[in-house]
């Protein structure tokens, strides 16, 4: 009986270890991040590059973190469980390019301060951030969502089919936006707005821009807030 209890207790401990485990990794320098798969990634500035991985229902070894060139790639192994839950907390020194794909979620835990940011969020993924920048180049892919706050001199955004850009709280001087079919863009600009709103696209803007050049299509909607 005692032997049976010992074995059972050992199995339970093993199950808990697999169910939730944590690992910290030091990383070489990177200034780009590429996230792919159903992973939640939280990013903040630090003194050195490192990552803390928290995994449920899978082992941390099933989560791939590797720096190729100057790009940190974060993804799940191909044979990982679909119901697996993984969170990665990343610290960086410099960051200028973020790519999010395949149902990933990325959030900045503090304000990202950068001269120029390239942001690419595709295939039903999400990105959320406070930003202070001179320029931003953002692409929102099909079914994806991007939420931006902060300030920028000017930015260019392409919002593809059924994508959502929520940037009314991103205070910009100028904004250049393409809103695809069925897509939604909410933007702020106080000097100039140039927009192309395609069929069934929806554009909301604020900031009382001094100049605007907005092209519309059949079934598109443009509204000033």
Number of C-alpha atoms within 10 A of each C-alpha: 6 7 8 9 10 11 12 12 12 12 12 12 12 11 12 13 16 15 15 16 16 14 13 14 11 12 17 15 18 19 17 21 21 18 25 20 20 20 25 19 23 19 21 16 18 12 8 14 19 17 20 17 20 20 23 18 19 21 20 21 12 17 21 11 19 13 17 12 11 12 18 21 17 21 20 21 12 10 7 13 12 12 10 16 16 24 20 22 19 24 20 21 14 17 21 17 18 20 21 28 23 18 19 24 24 25 18 18 17 13 15 20 18 17 13 17 22 16 20 21 30 26 19 19 28 24 24 17 19 18 21 21 18 17 20 23 16 21 23 31 26 21 20 28 23 26 18 18 17 18 19 22 16 20 21 17 21 22 30 24 20 21 28 25 25 18 20 21 16 22 23 26 20 23 26 20 23 22 29 26 21 21 28 24 26 22 27 26 28 18 17 20 25 16 21 19 27 23 17 20 27 23 25 17 20 17 18 15 17 11 13 17 10 15 13 18 13 10 13 20 16 17 10 12 12
